[in-house]
Amino acid sequence: MPTLSSQDRALLEAPLPPLQQIRLPTGELIEYREAGRGDDAIVLLHGIGSSSAGYRAPLAGLSARWKVVAWNAPGFGGSTPPAAASPRVDDYVQSLHALLDALRLAPVHLVGSSWGSLIANAYAASHPQRVRSVVLSAPTRGYSHLEPAEKAARIAARLDPAARAVAPQTRAARFLGPDPDALVIERFSQLGEAVHPDGLAQATRMLFDCDGIALAASVSAPALILAGTHDTVAPVSEHAGPLCDAMQEAELKTLDGCGHILKLEAPARFNQHLADFFQQT
């Protein structure tokens, strides 16, 4: 893995904005973090094993130019879980739409990481007038295309408590690129602090119910896809590549030496890619 620069370290050591809570007209409570006061807003959607805290670097590094908002998705942290045991992506989209309305954010730049990329594309497809652009970081295509037996086996494996009880170094070896810095491992090990078993189960079922390729084909907003060359969780050839091909206006950029958690592994490069793209759009 590339050595962390002094700028990378500063971003990963920056303090997180405090968690805030808002009660939506639907009755659900959503937690979020916010930084910056720009007229344009960036909304950050985390992955399935993470939370708003995973976006420490964009919250610190992009807030001088934009308002930056990162949510805890329904079922994560203190956010109200979805009502359905097996929610669909549209259930998360409805919560996101209500949050953006409540915060008076529109139109926005949407950034979705991994599982969050499905929500980003679904929102952009259903509310095109509310989205300036979309960034997909280490995106997933979802797994609705799998056979039922394989789906069931994979879901069971993901939700096995033993799978989450492994040591941080073991998890890091799967999710991060080769030879990650100790600070990256430390920040990675903190990502699961807001993940609850029930919320994780709901998000996992959504992941295996979702057709990300079909969603991507319905997105008309300009899109940037970022993927790590060493991502074994969502390899480029199986996920980012097909998603890019499906989208109407998308560009794919790879980050050498990185795995699945780009915003931690190369925070300065990640922020710069976002800033350049948003300024162009």
C-alpha positions in Angstrom: 0.0 0.0 0.0 1.2 3.5 -0.7 2.7 5.3 2.3 0.5 7.8 4.0 1.4 11.4 3.4 1.4 14.1 6.1 -1.8 15.3 4.5 -3.3 11.8 4.7 -2.4 11.6 8.4 -3.9 15.0 9.2 -7.2 14.0 7.6 -7.3 10.7 9.4 -6.5 12.4 12.7 -9.0 15.2 12.3 -11.8 15.4 14.9 -15.2 14.1 13.8 -18.1 16.6 13.8 -20.5 15.7 16.6 -23.4 13.4 15.9 -26.7 15.3 15.5 -30.2 13.9 15.4 -33.3 14.9 13.5 -36.9 13.6 13.8 -38.4 13.3 10.4 -42.1 13.8 9.5 -42.3 10.0 9.1 -41.5 9.7 12.8 -38.1 8.1 12.3 -35.0 9.5 13.9 -31.9 9.9 11.7 -28.4 10.6 13.0 -25.9 12.6 10.9 -22.7 14.6 11.0 -22.3 17.9 9.3 -19.4 20.2 8.5 -19.1 23.4 6.4 -21.5 26.1 5.2 -21.2 26.1 1.5 -24.2 26.6 -0.8 -23.6 23.3 -2.5 -24.0 20.1 -0.4 -22.2 16.8 -0.5 -24.2 13.9 1.1 -22.2 10.9 2.1 -23.7 7.4 2.3 -21.7 4.8 4.2 -21.2 1.1 3.5 -22.8 -1.9 5.2 -20.2 -2.3 8.0 -19.6 1.3 8.6 -21.3 4.6 9.6 -20.9 8.4 9.2 -17.6 8.1 11.2 -16.0 6.4 8.2 -16.2 9.8 6.3 -13.8 11.6 8.7 -11.5 12.7 5.8 -14.2 14.2 3.5 -15.8 15.9 6.5 -12.5 17.5 7.4 -11.1 18.1 3.9 -14.0 19.2 1.8 -16.0 21.4 4.3 -14.1 24.6 3.4 -15.8 24.6 0.0 -19.0 22.6 0.5 -21.5 21.7 3.1 -20.8 18.1 3.9 -23.4 15.8 5.5 -22.9 12.1 6.4 -25.8 10.1 7.7 -26.1 7.0 9.8 -28.4 4.9 7.6 -31.6 3.5 9.1 -30.6 0.7 11.5 -27.1 2.1 12.1 -26.0 4.0 15.2 -29.0 5.8 16.7 -31.0 5.9 13.5 -34.4 4.2 13.5 -34.3 0.8 11.8 -36.5 0.2 8.7 -39.9 -1.1 9.6 -39.6 -4.2 7.3 -37.4 -7.2 8.3 -36.2 -7.4 4.7 -36.3 -3.8 3.5 -35.8 -2.9 -0.2 -33.5 -0.2 -1.4 -36.5 2.0 -1.9 -37.1 2.0 1.9 -33.7 3.5 2.4 -34.3 6.0 -0.4 -37.5 7.2 1.2 -35.6 7.9 4.5 -32.8 9.7 2.6 -35.4 11.8 0.7 -37.1 12.8 4.0 -33.7 13.7 5.5 -32.7 15.9 2.6 -36.1 17.6 2.7 -35.8 18.2 6.5 -32.2 19.6 6.1 -33.3 21.7 3.0 -30.6 20.2 0.8 -31.2 20.1 -2.9 -29.8 19.5 -5.4 -26.8 17.6 -3.9 -23.7 15.7 -4.8 -24.3 12.1 -3.6 -21.3 9.9 -2.6 -22.1 6.2 -1.9 -19.5 3.7 -0.6 -20.0 0.0 -1.2 -23.5 -0.8 0.0 -24.2 2.9 0.1 -23.6 3.1 -3.7 -26.9 1.2 -4.2 -28.8 3.8 -2.2 -27.0 6.6 -4.1 -27.9 5.2 -7.5 -31.5 4.4 -6.5 -32.0 7.9 -5.2 -30.4 9.5 -8.3 -32.6 7.3 -10.5 -35.9 8.2 -8.7 -35.2 11.8 -7.9 -33.0 13.1 -10.8 -33.9 16.7 -10.1 -32.5 16.5 -6.6 -29.0 15.2 -7.7 -26.2 17.2 -9.2 -23.8 14.3 -9.5 -23.0 10.8 -8.1 -19.8 9.4 -6.9 -19.6 5.6 -6.3 -16.6 4.5 -4.1 -15.7 0.8 -4.2 -19.3 0.2 -5.4 -21.2 -3.1 -5.4 -23.6 -4.3 -8.1 -25.7 -6.1 -5.5 -26.5 -9.8 -5.6 -30.1 -10.2 -6.8 -28.7 -12.1 -9.8 -27.5 -15.0 -7.7 -29.5 -18.3 -7.4 -31.7 -18.5 -4.2 -29.6 -21.3 -2.6 -26.4 -19.3 -3.1 -28.0 -16.1 -1.8 -29.2 -17.9 1.4 -25.8 -19.4 2.0 -24.0 -16.1 1.5 -26.4 -14.2 3.7 -26.0 -16.8 6.5 -22.2 -16.6 6.3 -22.3 -12.8 6.5 -24.6 -12.7 9.5 -22.8 -15.5 11.4 -21.6 -13.8 14.6 -18.2 -15.5 14.3 -17.6 -13.6 11.0 -17.6 -10.3 12.9 -15.6 -11.6 15.9 -12.4 -12.0 14.0 -9.3 -9.8 14.9 -8.9 -6.4 13.3 -5.8 -7.5 11.5 -7.7 -10.4 9.9 -10.5 -8.2 8.7 -8.0 -5.6 7.5 -6.3 -8.2 5.4 -9.5 -8.7 3.5 -10.8 -5.2 3.2 -7.6 -3.1 2.8 -4.8 -3.2 0.3 -1.4 -4.8 1.1 0.6 -3.6 4.1 -1.8 -1.0 5.5 -0.5 1.7 7.8 -1.2 1.2 11.5 -3.4 4.4 11.5 -5.5 3.1 8.7 -6.0 -0.2 10.6 -7.0 1.7 13.7 -9.6 3.8 11.8 -10.8 0.7 10.0 -11.3 -1.2 13.3 -13.5 1.6 14.5 -16.0 1.5 11.6 -18.2 -1.2 13.1 -18.9 0.7 16.3 -22.3 1.9 15.0 -23.3 -1.4 13.4 -26.1 -3.3 15.2 -26.9 -7.0 14.4 -30.5 -6.2 13.4 -29.6 -3.3 11.2 -26.8 -5.3 9.6 -29.2 -8.1 8.9 -31.7 -5.7 7.2 -29.0 -4.1 5.1 -27.6 -7.5 4.1 -31.0 -8.7 2.9 -31.4 -5.5 0.9 -27.9 -6.0 -0.6 -28.9 -9.5 -1.9 -32.3 -8.2 -3.1 -30.9 -5.3 -5.2 -30.0 -5.2 -8.9 -27.3 -2.5 -9.0 -26.8 -2.8 -12.7 -30.5 -1.9 -13.4 -30.3 1.0 -11.0 -27.1 2.3 -12.6 -28.7 2.2 -16.1 -31.4 4.6 -14.8 -29.1 7.3 -13.5 -28.8 10.3 -15.7 -26.6 12.5 -13.5 -22.8 12.7 -14.2 -21.1 9.9 -12.3 -17.6 9.2 -11.1 -16.6 5.7 -10.0 -13.6 5.1 -7.8 -12.2 1.6 -7.2 -9.1 0.1 -5.6 -6.8 -2.0 -7.7 -6.5 -4.5 -4.8 -10.2 -4.6 -3.9 -11.1 -8.3 -3.4 -14.4 -7.6 -1.7 -15.9 -5.9 -4.8 -13.4 -6.5 -7.6 -13.4 -3.9 -10.4 -14.1 -6.5 -13.1 -17.2 -7.7 -11.3 -18.6 -4.5 -9.9 -17.2 -1.1 -10.8 -16.5 -2.0 -14.4 -20.0 -3.3 -15.2 -21.6 -0.5 -13.3 -19.6 2.1 -15.3 -20.7 0.4 -18.6 -24.3 0.5 -17.5 -24.4 4.2 -16.6 -25.2 6.9 -19.1 -22.4 9.3 -18.2 -19.8 7.8 -16.0 -16.0 7.7 -15.6 -14.1 5.0 -13.8 -10.8 5.8 -12.0 -8.7 3.2 -10.1 -6.6 4.0 -7.1 -3.3 1.9 -7.2 -2.5 -0.1 -4.1 -5.9 0.4 -2.5 -8.5 -2.2 -1.4 -12.1 -1.6 -0.5 -11.9 1.4 1.9 -10.6 4.2 -0.3 -11.5 7.1 2.0 -9.2 5.6 4.7 -6.5 4.1 2.5 -5.9 7.2 0.4 -7.9 10.0 2.0 -6.1 12.9 0.3 -6.4 11.4 -3.2 -10.0 10.4 -2.5 -10.9 14.0 -1.5 -9.1 15.4 -4.5 -10.9 13.2 -6.9 -14.2 14.3 -5.4 -13.3 18.0 -5.4 -12.1 17.9 -9.0 -15.3 16.1 -10.1 -17.7 18.4 -8.3 -16.0 21.5 -9.6 -16.4 20.1 -13.1 -20.1 19.4 -12.7 
